[in-house]
Amino acid sequence: MPAIPTATTTFPRGAIRAIALSAFALLLAASGNAMADDGDPDPTFSGDGKALFPWPTTYSGMDVLQVSTEGVAVLGDGSVVTVGAFDTASVGDDDFDACGVAKFTSSGAVDAAFGLGGWQLVHLEAQPFKDDCIGIVPTPGNGMIVVGATESMTLPYETLGLVKLRADGTLDPTFGNGGKIRITSQPFGANAGMLFHGVVRAPDGKLLAYGYCTNCGRGSFEDFMVVRINANGSVDTGFGNAGWVSFGRTDASDHYLPEVATALAVDTHGRIVVAGHREDYDDQDDRGIPMLVRLLPNGQLDTSFAGTGFLDIDLLGSYAVPAIAIDPYNDGVIVAANINLTSSVTPGTLVFRVRRDGSLDTNFGDSGLVVLQYEDGSNVAALAVRQDRRIVAAGWIDPTGAGTRSFFAARMHSTGVLDATFDGNGVNRYTFSAGTADVQVATTMTLSGERPVIAGLLTPTGPFPDSYTLGVLRLQSDAIFEDGLDP
């Protein structure tokens, strides 16, 4: 099979080093202003902007082994729901049993009318098996769809499952089979293997689940994979190949390239941008090279993007791409690239913008880059772009290097300059009062009337925490009184 030509853009190495070094000199201001300002926690949410839900340590007489926070959504009435993988000792070894959903009211109180007193376990199949969770999306009427994957040790390894809940946490019987739909058909054949990473709801209401697949037409290495799902839970067969798209390449030596999709966004023209990384085994310093692929609304490769439909971004070192977001003004793509951890590298994130034609915007930030690298390390997990084009990033920061972490947020102007109106310098650290749960990691974010709603997990230090607490942070926004979206 001939190698597909590769569009590659390289940042100047000296520029990356200089920008990274200058980032070490920046100090992060901890929250604690006397008055609640833009970027501070919203005091109308749980009294201090920070809502907590301690997950139970036992369930049905079994120890709870692990809980995660994979997605957050704001419903039409302003209530906040989260989803994550919930694991007990009941099913398998180190396999997640169900999706755990928790709900807060618009004022930040745990919604006692939801499920089991504010939380609910969601099984993707009729009987509990091995369920992983990739996201949650709101639906009309203050309902929600939980999206996950049923795991198996045999091919295809994972199959998608969707469960629709009503506002009180009960199954919506009008959706699928008693509220559940499993997607088991795919066009790649019996040898295909799949792993799903996340889900995005497009402006038209359709869902796009993404991840990677093996043996999907380009050898046994990982390929980008996307499936589009109609609002009623059926696969959109007018998209790609019977509703599915895979993307993979070979290198100049005709070797298949491992390429893993980790983020997705839809622009204002309905084009789908998939982001992730390809792995380079020939260069040990460049094991993870960020890449973007843009698809037309019908799932075909958009060759007007970088001349090929795809773009490799050559940065110094090895990176993963946790999040992308679309600039609503010009359909540019904001990309966050976290440096892969090694013993000699301080964790940090490079943020850059790719223009709609697939070229790098070197006028963004400093020579095309914004470096978010603070204290003893930080990472971005989520990005969002407001209607005024200001960019919000959320994740975690390590303030001391002693194993503790805190929620972290930053805001930039559309130019890539940190927004000084956001807590005075464009960045902020947020700490929850949650007993010994001092490992506080934000993993997901959404905007509600331009206010960031950030969710994550709080645990004690150590490799095997004995408790898991959900943390939800809602920030104030100077746009609340401008956009008319909030009362």
LUMLONU-115489 format. One record per residue: residue in one letter; x, y, z of N, C-alpha, C, CB in turn. Coordinates in steps of 0.1 Angstrom, whole numbers, plus 5000, padded with zeros to 4 digits. Glycine has a CB too. Example, Ala and Ser with C-alpha at 12.3 -4.5 7.8 and 13.67 -1.06 7.14 Angstrom:
LUMLONU-115489
A513249435078512349555078513249675078511349555090
S512849785071513749895071512950005079514149945057
end
This chain:
LUMLONU-115489
M500849885000500050005000500950125000499050005012
P500750224991501650344990501350435002501350414977
A502450505006502350595017501450715013503750635022
I500650765023499850875020500751005023498550875029
P500751105014501551215017501151285030501451325006
T502051335038501851385051502051535051502751325062
A501051615056501151755058501751775072499851835056
T502951825074503551845086503951995088504751755088
T503652045100504152185103505052175115502952275106
T506152235115507152235125507352365132508452185120
F507152365145507452495153508952505154506852485166
P509552625154510952645156511352595170511352795155
R512352505170512752445183513152555193513852345181
G513952655189514352755198513252835204515352855191
A512252855196511052925202510352855213510052965190
I510252715211509552635221510352635234509452495216
R511652625233512552625245512452755252513952595241
A512452865245512452995251511153025258512753105241
I510052985251508753015257508552925269507652985247
A508952795269508852705280509652755292509252565277
L510852805290511652855301511052985307513052895296
S510453065299509853185305508653155313509453285294
A507953045310506753005317507052965332506052885311
F508352915334508652875348508752995357510052805348
A508953115351509053235359507753295364509853345352
L506653245358505353295361504853235374504253265350
L504153325382503653275395502153265394504053375406
L501553165399500153145399499453205411499752995397
A498453285409497753345421496753255425497153485417
A496753215438495653135444494453215446496153065457
S493253145445492053215447491953255462490853135443
G491153365464491053405478490753555478492153375486
N490353615467490053765468488853795477489653815454
A488953905483487853945493486553945486488154075499
M486453995473485254005466485253895455484954145461
A484153845451484053745440484153815427482753665441
D485153795420485353865407485253755396486753935407
D485353815383485353725372486553625373485553815359
G486153495372487153395373487153335387488453445370
D486553395397486453335410485253235411486253455421
P485253155421484053065422482753145424484252965434
D481653085418480353155418479653125431479553105406
P479553235440478953205453477453165453479053325461
T476753185441475453135440475252985438474653215429
F476452925436476452775434477052715447477252735422
S476252645455476752575467477352675477477752465463
G477052805476477552895486478952945484477452835499
D479752865478481152905475481652865461482052845486
G480752825453481052785439481552645438482152875434
K481652575449482252435449481252335455483552435457
A480852245447479852145452480552015453478652135442
L480251935463480851805465479851695466481751815478
F480251575462479451455464480351345467478551425452
P480451295480481251185483480551055478481451175498
W481250985469480650855464480650755476481450805452
P479750665476479750565487480950475487478450475486
T481450435498482650355499482250205497483350375511
T480950175499480450035497479150045489480249955510
Y478849935481477649925474477249785474477749985460
S475949755478475449615479476449525486475249565465
G477049585497477949505505479349485500477349375507
M479649545489480949535483481749665483480849485468
D483049655484483849775484483749845470485249745488
V483749975470483850055458485350075455483050195459
L485750015444487250015441487650135433487549895433
Q486850195426487250315418486050385412488150265406
V486150515411485150605405485950705397484150665415
S485450745385486050845377485050955374486750785364
T485551065368484651165363485051195348484751305371
E484151145339484451155325483651255317484151015319
G482551305323481851405315480951485325480951335305
V480651615320479751695328478851765317480551805336
A477551785321476551855313475751945322475751755305
V475252055316474252135323472952125315474752285323
L471852085323470552065317469852205315469751975326
G468652195309467952315306467552395318466752285298
D467352335330466952405342468152455350466052315350
G469352435344470552475351471152375360470252595359
S470552265362471152155370472352095363470052045373
V473252035371474551985366474551835368475752055373
V474851765358475051615359476451575354473951545351
T476951475361478251425357478151275355479351455368
V479051215348479151075346480551025348478551025333
G480750905353482050845354481950695356482850905366
A483050625355483050475356482950445371484250415349
F482150345374481950305388482250155389480450325393
D483150125398483749985399483649935413485149985394
T483049815415483049745427483749615425481649725433
A483849535436484449405435483649295429484949355449
S482449335424481449235419481749185406480149295420
V482349265397482449215383483849225378481449295374
G484549115375485849125370486949185378485849195357
D488149175374489249245381489549375374490449145381
D489449485381489849615375488949645363491249615372
D487749595363486849635352485649715358486349505344
F485249815351484149905356482849835354484150035349
D482049845365480749775365479649855358480349745379
A479649985360478550065355479050215353477450055366
C478050295348478250435348477650495360477750495334
G478450575367477850645379477550785375478850635391
V476250825377475750955374475351025387474550945364
A475851155388475451235400474851365395476751255409
K473951415403473251535399473151645410471851505394
F473451765406473351885415472251975409474651955416
T471552045418470552145414471352265408469652185425
S470552355402471252475397471952565408470252565389
S471452545420472152615431473252535438471052645442
G473552415432474752345437474452245448475752435442
A473252225452472852125461472751985455471552155469
V473151885462472951745457471351725455473551635466
D470951685443469551665440469051535446469351675425
A468451545458467951425465466851355457467551465478
A466151425448465151355441465651275429464151465436
F466951275427467451205415468051075420468651285409
G467550965413468050835416468050785430469450825410
L469250755435469450695449469750805458470450585449
G469150925457469451035466470551125461469750985480
G470451155448471451235442472351165432472251305452
W472351035431473150955422472450835417474550915429
Q472950785407472350665400473450585393471250705390
L473250455394474150365386473350325373474450235394
V474050335362473550305349474250195342473550435340
H473550085339474149965332473749975318473649835339
L474749955309474449965295473649845290475749985287
E473749735296473049615292471949585302474049495291
A471149485298470049445307470549395320469149335300
Q471649325320472249285333473649345334472349125333
P474049375347475349435349476449345343475549455364
F477349415336478449335331479749425333478249315315
K480349465322481649545323481449665315482849465319
D481049775321480749895314481750005317479249945318
D482250075307483050195308482150315303484350185300
C482550435307481750555304482550655297481150605317
I481950715287482750815279482050955279482850765265
G480850965284480251105284478751105287480451165270
I478351225289476851255291476451375284476651265307
V475351375278474851495270473351525275474951465255
P473051655275471651685279470651665267471551835283
T469451645271468351625261467251715265467851485260
P466251755256465151835259464351775271464251855247
G463751865279462951815290463851785302462151695286
N465051835303465951815314466351665316465251865327
G466251595305466751455305468251455301465951365296
M468751335300470151315296470451185290471151335308
I471451175281471851045275473251015281471851045260
V473450905287474750855291475250765280474550775305
V476450785276477150715266478350635271477550805254
G478350515269479450435274479750315264479150375287
A480650225269481050115261481049985270482450135254
T480449885264480549755271481849685267479249665268
E482549645277483949585275483849435275484849635286
S484749375267484949235266486349205262483949175255
M486849085266488249045263488348995249488648935273
T487148975242487148925228486749035219486248805227
L487149025206486749115196485249145196487249075182
P484849265194485549385190486049465202484749475182
Y486149405214486649455227485649555233487949525224
E485049655225484049745231482949765221484749875235
T481749765226480549805218479849925225479649685215
L479350015217478750135223477450105229478550245212
G477150175240475850165246475350305250475850085259
L474050335248473450465251472250435260472950535238
V472150515271471050505280470450645283471550445294
K469150655281468550785283467850785296467550815271
L468150885304467450905317466551025317468550915328
R465451015325464651135327465251215338463251085330
A464651325341465251425350465351365364464351545351
D464551265368464651205381465551085382463251165386
G466251055370467150945370466550805366467750925383
T465250805363464650675358464850665343463150675362
L464850545338464950515324463850575316465150365321
D464150635304463150685296462650575286463750815288
P461450525288461050405280460750445266459750355286
T460750565262460450605248461750595240459950745247
F462850565246464150565239464650415238465250645246
G464850375226465350235223464450125230466750225228
N465150035236464549925243464449955258465249785240
G463350015262463250045276464250155281463349925285
G464750235272465650345276467050315272465550365291
K467350195266468750165263468850125248469150045272
I470050155243470350115229471850065229470150225219
R472049945223473449905221473649905206473649765227
I474849955202475249955188476349845186475850095184
T475949745180476849625178477249605164476149505183
S476649675154477049655140478149755137475849655131
Q479049715128480049805123480549745110481249825133
P481049825101481349775087482749725085481149895077
F483549715096484949685094485249535094485749755104
G484349445098484549305098484749245111485749275089
A484849115112484849045124486149065132484648895122
N487249105125488549115132488849255137489649075122
A487849345136488049485141488049485156487049575135
G488949565162488949585176488749735179490249535182
M487949775189487649915191487749955205486149935187
L488150085207488150145220487650285219489550135227
F486650325227485950455225486550545236484450445227
H486750675232487450765241486450875246488550835235
G485550925238484651025242483451045232485451155243
V482651135236481451165228481151315228480151085233
V480751375216480451515215479051525209481451585206
R478251615213476951645207477151755197475851675217
A476851735184476951835174475851935175476951775160
P475952055169474852155170473552105165475252275162
D473552005156472251955150471651845159472451895136
G472251815171471751725180472251585179470251715179
K472951555168473551425166474751405175473951395151
L475051275178476251245187477351185178475751145198
L478551225182479751175175480651105186480551285168
A480650975186481550905195482850875187480850765200
Y483950875194485250865188486250785196485851005184
G487250735190488350665197489250605186487750555206
Y489550475188490450415177489950275175491950425181
C490350225163490050085160491350025153488850085150
T491349895155492449815148491849725138493249735159
N492549685128492049605117490849655111491849455122
C490849785109489749855102490049905088489249975111
G490949825082491349855068492749895066490449955063
R493449925077494849965076495749895086494950115078
G495649765086496549685095496149685109497949745094
S496949625118496549605132496849715141497249475137
F497549825136497749935145496550025146498950025140
E496550115155495350195158495150295147495550265172
D493850315144493350415134492350505142492750355122
F492350635137491250725142489950655138491350865136
M488950675147487550615144486550715150487450475151
V485450735142484250815145483050745141484350955139
V481950745149480650695145479650805148480350565152
R478750835139477750935141476350875144477651035129
I475750925155474450865160473350975159474650815174
N472250935154471051025154470551045168469950965145
A469751155169469251185183468351075189468351315182
N467850985180466950875185467850755189465950835175
G469150765187470050655191470450565179469450575201
S469850585168470250495156471550555150469050495146
V472250465143473450505136473050585124474350385133
D473750695121473450775109474150715097473950925111
T473450635090474050555079474450645067473150445074
G474050775067474450865056475850925059473450975055
F476450885070477750935073478850825071477850975088
G479850865063481050775061480650645055481750755074
N481050535061480850395057479750345067482150315057
A478550345063477450295071477450365085477550145072
G477850485086477750565098479150575105476850495107
W480150505100481450495106482550555097481750355110
V483550615103484750655096485950605103484750815095
S486950555096488250535102489350605093488550375103
F490350645099491450715092492750655097491350865094
G493650615088494950565091495850585079494950415095
R497250575082498250605071499350505073498750745073
T500150505062501450435063502550545062501650325052
D503750515067504850605066505650585053505850595078
A506750655051507550645039508050505036508650745039
S508150425047508650285045507550185044509550255057
D506350245042505150155040504750085053505350055029
H505150145065504750085077503450155082505850105088
Y502550085087501350145093501650225105500250035096
L501050345107501250435118500250415129501350575113
P500650395141499650405152499150545154500250345165
E497850565153497150695154495950685163496850755140
V495950755173494850745184494150875185495450705197
A492750875183491950995185491551015199490650985176
T491751135204491451165218490651285220492751185226
A490251355210489351475211488651495198490251605215
L487551565198486751595186485951725189485751475183
A485751795178484851915178484251935164485752045182
V483152005164482352035151482352185149480951975152
D482752225137482852375134481452425129483852405124
T481352555126480052615123479552565109480252765123
H480452505101479952455088479652305089481052475078
G479652245101479352105103480552015100478252065094
R481652075098482851985095483351935109483952065088
I483951815109484251745121485851745122483651605121
V486351795132487751795135488051695145488351935139
V488851595142489251485151490751515154489051345145
A491051505167492451535171492951415179492551655180
G494251405180494951295187496451295185494351155183
H497051185184498451175181498851055173499251185195
R499951065166500550945161501850915168500750965145
E502150795169503350755176504450725166503050625185
D505650785170506850765162507850685169507450905158
Y508050555165508950465171510350485167508450325170
D510550565156511950585151512650685159511950615136
D511950775165512550885173512050885187512251025166
Q512850835197512450815210512050955217513450755218
D512451065212512051195217510751245212513151295215
D510251175202508951225196508051105195509251285182
R507651045206506850935206505350965203506950855219
G504951085207503551125205503551265198502851145218
I503151255185503151375177501651415174503851355163
P501251535179499951585178499451585163499751725184
M498251555160497751555147496251585147497951415140
L495851645136494451675133493951615120494151835133
V492651575120492051525108490751605107491851375108
R490451655095489051725093488251645083489251875089
L487051625087486051555078484951645074485451435086
L484451625062483251695057482051645065483051675042
P480951715064479751665072479351525068478651765070
N479651485056479251345052480251245056479051345037
G481351285063482351185067483551175058481651055069
Q483551235046484651225037485751315042484251265023
L487051285039488151365042488051495035489451285039
D488351605043488251735037489651785033487651835048
T489951765020491251795015491551945014491451735001
S490552025017490852175017491652205030489652255016
F491752115039492452135052493852085051491652065064
A494752175051496252145050496552075037496652065061
G495652085027495952025014495751875013497252055009
T495551815025495451665026494251615034496651605031
G493751705042492651665052493251635066491951545047
F494551635067495151595080496451675082495351445081
L496851695094498051775097498751715109497651915100
D500051695108500951655119501551785124502051555115
I501651805137502251925143503451885151501252005153
D504651915146505851875151506351965162506951865140
L506151915175506651995186507851925192505451995197
L508551995201509651935207509251845218510652045213
G509551715217509151615228507951535224508851685241
S507351465233506251375231505051435238506551235237
Y503951435230502751505235501451425233502551645228
A500451445241499151395239498151515238498651305251
V497051495231496051605228494851575236495751625213
P494651635248493451605256492151675251493651635270
A492351785244491151865241491451965229490751955253
I490351985222490352095211489052165212490552035197
A489052285206487752365206487752455194487652455219
I486652485188486452555176486352705179485252505168
D487152785172486952935173485752975165488253005168
P484653025171483453045164483553155153482353085173
Y484553235154484653345144485153305131485653455150
N486153215131486753175118486953025116488053245116
D486352945125486452805124487852755126485952755111
G488752835132490052785136489952685147490952905140
V490952605149490952505159491952535170491252365153
I491452555182492352565194492752435199491652655205
V494052405201494552275204495352285217495452215193
A495052195226495852175238496752055237495052175251
A498052065239498951955238499651935251499951965226
N499451835259500051805271501351725269499151735281
I502451775275503751695273503651565281504951785278
N503951455274503951325281505051325292504151215271
L504651265303505451275315506651185314504651235327
T507751245318509051175320509651225332510051195307
S510651155337511351195350511951335349512251095354
S512351375337513151505336512351615331514251475327
V511051605329510151705323509051745333509551655310
T508951875335507851935343506551935335508252075348
P505451875340504251865333503852015329503151795341
G503352025317502852145312502052125299503952245309
T501452235294500652235282500952345272499152245286
L501052305260501152405249499852425242502252365239
V499352545241498052575235498452655222497152665244
F497852615211498052685198496852675190499252615190
R496852755179495652765170496052725156495052905170
V495252645150495352605136494252675128495252445134
R494652755118493652825110492752725103494352915100
R491652775098490652685091491252625078489452765087
D492352675073492952615061493952515065493552725052
G494252495078495152395082496552445085495252285072
S496752575084498052635087498052685101498352755077
L499252685107499452725121499352875122500752675127
D498652935132498553075134499753125142497153115140
T500753165136501953215143501853345150503153215134
N500653415148500353535155499653515168499453625146
F499353385171498753345183499753335195497953215181
G499453395206500453385217501753435214500553235221
D502853365217504253395215504753305204505053395228
S504853355192505353275180504453155178506753235183
G503153175181502253065178501852975190502752975167
L502453005201502252915213501952995226503552835216
V501052935234500852975247501252865256499353015250
V502152885266502652785275501852795288504152795277
L501152695292500552685305501352585313499052645305
Q502252625321503252545329503552615341504552505320
Y502952575352503052655365503452565377501752715368
E504052635386504452575399505152445397503252545408
D504852335403505552205401504852115390505552125414
G504152185381503552115370502052135369503851965371
S501552135356500152155354499752085341499752305354
N498552045339498051985327496652035324498051835328
V496252045312494952085307494151955303495052185295
A492951955308492051835304490951885295491551775316
A490552015295489352055287489552195282488152045296
L488952225271489052355264487652395261489952365252
A487352525261486052585256486352725251484952585267
V485652765240485752895235484352965236486152895220
R484453085242483153155244482753225231483353265255
Q481553285231481153345219481953475216479653385220
D482553535226483453645224484853605220483453735236
R485053475218486253415213487353395224486853495202
R487053435237487953415247488053265250487653495260
I489153215253489453065254489653035269490653035246
V488952935273489052885287489652745287487652885294
A490652725296491252595297491152545312492752595293
A490952425314490752365328491552235329489252345331
G492052215341492752085344493252085358493952075334
W494452045360495052035373496352105374495151895378
I496752135387498052195389498652135402497952355391
D499952115402500652055414501352175421501651945409
P500852215432501352335438502652315445500352395448
T502952195450504152175459505052065454503652145472
G504651975445505451865442505351745452506851905440
A504451765462504351665473503251565470504151735486
G502751545458501751455455500351505455501851335464
T500151635459498851695460498651775447498651785472
R497351785443496951865431495751945434496751775419
S495552045426494352135427493752155414494752265434
F492452195413491852235401492552365396490352265403
F492552375383493352485376492452535364494752445372
A492452665362491752725351492552845346490352765354
A492552865333493152975326492253035316494552945320
R492353165313491553225302492453315294490353305308
M492353295281493053375271492153455262493953285263
H492653565257491953635247492153555234492553785245
S491453595223491553525210492953535204490553585201
T493753635209495053655204496053555211495553795206
G495553485221496453395229497153465241497553345220
V496853585243497353665255496453625267497453815252
L497153595278496353565290495453685294497253535302
D494253655298493253755300493353805315491753705298
A493853925317494153975330492854005338494954105329
T491654015331490454035338489953905345489354085328
F490553795342490253665348491153655360490453555338
D490653685372491353675385492653755385491653535388
G492753855377493853945377495053915369494353955391
N495253785365496453755357496153645347497553715366
G494853605345494553505335494553355340495453515324
V495053335352495153195357494653195371496553135355
N494253075376493753065389493852915394492353115391
R494152895407494052765413492952755423495452735420
Y492252645423491052625432491252505440489752615423
T490952515453491152405463489852385470492252435473
F489352255470488152215477488552175492487452105470
S487652205501487852155515487152025515487252265525
A487951915515487351785514488151685522487251735499
G488451725535489151635543490551595538488351505545
T490851475537492151425533492251415517492551295539
A491151455510491151435496491851555489489651435490
D493251545490494051655485494651635472495151685495
V494251525465494551505451493251545443495051355448
Q493251665438492051725433492251755418491551855440
V491751675409492051675395490851705387492751545391
A490751815380489651845371489851775358489552005368
T488851705353488951625341487951665330488651485345
T487051745332486051785322485451915325484951675321
M484851985314484352115316483252135305485452225315
T482352225308481352275299481152425302480052195299
L480452495293480052635296478552645298480552725284
S478152715308476752745310476552895310476252675323
G475952945300475853095299477253155300474953145310
E478253105294479653145294480353125307479653295290
R479653075317480353035330480952895329479353045342
P482252885331482752755332482252665343484352765333
V481852545340481452445350482452335348479952395347
I483252315358484452225358484152105368485752295361
A484351985364484151875372485451785373482951795368
G485551715384486751625385486551545398488051705385
L487651475401487651375412488651425423488051235407
L488251405435489051435447489351305455488351535456
T490651275457490951155464492151185474491351045454
P492351095484493551105492494751075484493451015505
T495951105489497151065482497350915483498351135488
G498250865475498550715475497950645463497950655487
P498450535459498150465447496750395447499150355443
F496250365459494950295460494050375470495150155465
P493450485466492550565475491450485480492050685467
D491050515492489950445499488650525498490250405513
S488650635492487450715490487550805478487150805503
Y486350835472486350915460485251015461486050825447
T485551145459484651255460484551325447485051345472
L483351345442483151425430483151575434481751395424
G483951655426483951795428483451875416485351845432
V482551965418482052045407482252195410480552025403
L482952265402483352405404482552485393484852425403
R481852595397481252685388481852825390479652685389
L482352885379483053005380482153125376484253005372
Q482453235381481753355377482253395363481953475387
S481453475356481853515342481353655340481253425332
D482153745334481753875331480753885320482953965328
A480553765313479553765302478153735307479953665292
I477953695319476653665324475553775321476653625338
F476053895323475154005322475154075308475454115333
E475854005299475954055286475253975275477454075282
D475253835277474753755267473253715268475553625266
G472653745280471253725281470953575283470553775270
L471953495286471753345287471353305301472853275282
D471753395311471453365325470553465331472853355333
P469753425341468853525347469653625355467853455355
end
